[in-house]
Amino acid sequence: MKRRAFTKCCQETGFLMVVKCRQENTALKDCLVGHYSDPSFYEECKAEYLKQREEYRATGIKKKRQKVTSNV
């Protein structure tokens, strides 16, 4: 939800987003910091990365990135 508010603000204001979207940017950053500071989220991301790295090292084929939809 915070990401949508920030995106909408940026789209509506263009180059003035640096000045006009400070409140939305702050809310988005606070939300992200909360998730990145969560040890269980960190471990989940780490496990996924290590799994992908192991697959790449075994096959030499990069896996296509998925578009992640999140409830963040």
C-alpha positions in Angstrom: 0.0 0.0 0.0 2.8 2.4 0.9 4.6 1.5 -2.4 1.5 2.4 -4.4 1.1 5.7 -2.6 4.7 6.6 -3.4 4.5 5.4 -7.0 1.3 7.4 -7.5 2.8 10.5 -6.0 5.9 10.2 -8.2 3.8 9.7 -11.4 1.7 12.7 -10.6 4.5 15.1 -9.8 7.3 14.1 -12.2 10.6 15.9 -11.4 9.1 17.6 -8.3 8.8 14.2 -6.6 12.0 14.8 -4.6 10.2 17.6 -2.8 6.5 16.7 -3.0 6.7 13.0 -2.1 8.8 13.1 1.0 6.1 11.9 3.3 5.3 8.9 1.0 9.0 8.1 0.7 9.5 8.2 4.4 6.6 5.8 5.0 7.9 3.4 2.3 11.4 3.4 3.8 10.1 2.8 7.3 8.1 -0.1 6.0 11.1 -1.6 4.1 13.4 -1.2 7.1 10.9 -3.0 9.2 10.9 -6.0 6.9 14.7 -6.0 6.3 15.3 -5.9 10.0 13.1 -9.0 10.6 15.5 -12.0 11.2 13.0 -14.5 9.8 12.6 -12.5 6.6 16.4 -12.2 6.3 16.8 -16.0 6.7 14.0 -16.7 4.1 15.8 -14.5 1.6 19.1 -16.0 2.4 17.8 -19.5 2.0 16.3 -18.7 -1.4 19.5 -17.0 -2.6 21.6 -20.0 -1.6 19.2 -22.4 -3.3 19.4 -20.4 -6.5 23.2 -20.1 -6.3 23.5 -23.9 -5.8 21.3 -24.5 -8.9 23.3 -22.1 -11.0 26.6 -23.7 -9.9 25.2 -27.2 -10.7 23.7 -26.3 -14.1 25.5 -23.1 -15.2 22.0 -21.8 -16.3 20.7 -18.7 -14.8 17.1 -18.9 -13.6 14.8 -16.2 -14.9 13.8 -13.7 -12.3 10.2 -13.9 -11.2 8.2 -10.8 -10.7 7.6 -10.8 -7.0 4.2 -9.7 -5.8 4.3 -8.9 -2.2 1.9 -7.8 0.6 4.5 -5.3 1.8 
